[in-house]
Amino acid sequence: MNPIRILAAATAMEIAAAAALLAIAGVGGSRNGWLDVINNFAPMIMAAGLIGLGLAYGTLEGATRVATVGLGLIAVAYGLVLTGPELARLRVPRFGVGPRFSVLSANVWHDNPTPDLAVSSIIALNADAVFLQESDGTIQASLARLKSHYPFMSDCPGAGVQIFAKTPILAQGCGSTAAPRDLVWIRTAGPNGQPVTLVTTHFSWPFPPEPQRADRTNLARQIHQLPLDDMILAGDFNTTPWSFAMKTQDNLFAPLKRQTIAWFSWPARLDALAQPWPLPILPIDHVYSGPSWRLALMSRVRIPGSDHFATEAAFTRVR
């Protein structure tokens, strides 16, 4: 047999078996937070299953081919079940009538090597409000320039997140021991002078699962103490839509509606190579809005030096 064919056959069996095992383990994520971490990579596991069964079909024969294709199909079916409902929600934003309110949510990266360029890029986008995560790193010294464009900002000492606004802050609050430390909210004036509640946060990593679970539960408790109808919540949630954690989160945050549907945002930069990266593979940065808002436009934005793509979202008020 051709050596290349032998290598391809062996690769097919290994890839299909690994993808099937990960898929089966991921199903247990509904009850186990550690296993749910696997589900964040569901599209890649599905792709591995497709590669495995494709190679198997072309290089294997008989029962070995059937078994390997079957393993690949397990991974494909798993991926479709988890990602299908999310992809079915993809839609084109409807343009509403009336003035827009735009927000920019950006994880600027704690070790950003080009903070001045990052701030210049944020100013150039000219959003009505700016949500920053990991703002307590190298970019901190450059934020004075941002204040000249956004004279009103949240005041939460020790937090790694901040909100900058063009209009005066009517009320504000911070995270505490009973909520994510990296949490701030403000209430300010939106379109036509009507108030708007803005919230940003930065969740823990999903492993170990308990800190992020606490972030999620406590944030839900805190936002339900604030006006939800006019709320815009955005940040780095370190959670993908195909995880059971995100399904729980969407339910906890209702009536807020997640607008970032299959919205891939990480990575934007390969830190080891100190180079930008064009193809994000994980949708972990999200934007939610209350019933008073209709999404008019959303775009992915590269912030110099950051390892996340930022999200710019524009809303029109419907009530």
Summary of the structure (lengths in Angstrom):
residues: 319
radius of gyration: 21.9
end to end distance: 70.2
largest distance: 75.6
contacts: 1139
relative contact order: 0.14
helix: 41%
strand: 25%
